[in-house]
Amino acid sequence: MPKDTHVLQVTVFTPHEGQLDAFVRRQLEGLAKFGDIPGSRGSRFYRSLDNRTAVLISSWDSTEDVQRFGQTELFAAHRATLLSLLESASSGAYELVYERRPEMAV
């Protein structure tokens, strides 16, 4: 198993039909307000090529850091601004079990 023990939080958002652009704008506005978050190693935000979903992949030092941030007033306020645009959202935490990078190839 790889030595890096960070946790990835993967969240898949499904906005209501026709609302992906509005969701992406609102999400980007909110993400810009978070600043430095204790335990966060950064994140990447993607939209699907079929314009139906978006995915946020955040890297954290630990699951405790994920949970701590999820309980903040800042996160709750941001989440509230997104709810009216969403049909659904699902989230899970993942740990690394395999990695291959070009510089690692034999």
Secondary structure, DSSP 8 states (H G I E B T S, - for coil): --S---EEEEEEEEE-TT-HHHHHHHHHHHHHHH-S-TTEEEEEEEE-TTSS-EEEEEEES-HHHHHHHHTSHHHHHHHHHHGGGEEEEEEEEEE------GGG--
